[in-house]
Amino acid sequence: MGEPMDAVTTDSGVGAPPALLVLHDIVMEYGLPGGGALRVVDGMTLSVRSGEVVCLAGRSGSGKTTVLMICAGLLRPTAGAVH
C-alpha cells in the first residue's frame, strides 16, 4: 500500500452552507485470499460544501479511487458513515 493520501478542501468559515457530502471515519478493507484483510482507507473524515473544490492526492494504491467510489455510492465502506 502506498503513502497516505491527502484530502484538501477550502475553509468556508462561519456561516458556511450545509455540507453536500460528509464522510465520517471511513474505513475500507478488502479480503485477502487465505484470510486477513487489506485496509486501503483508514479513518478518513471529509466534509464538502457547495462551491468548494476538493483534491484527492496520493501515491498509486493509496485509496483515491476507492474513496471516490464510496462517495458515488458504488462501494459501501467497511466502517464509518457517508451522508
Helices and strands as residue ranges (DSSP letters): E 6-8, E 19-31, E 37-49, E 55-57, H 64-71, E 79-82
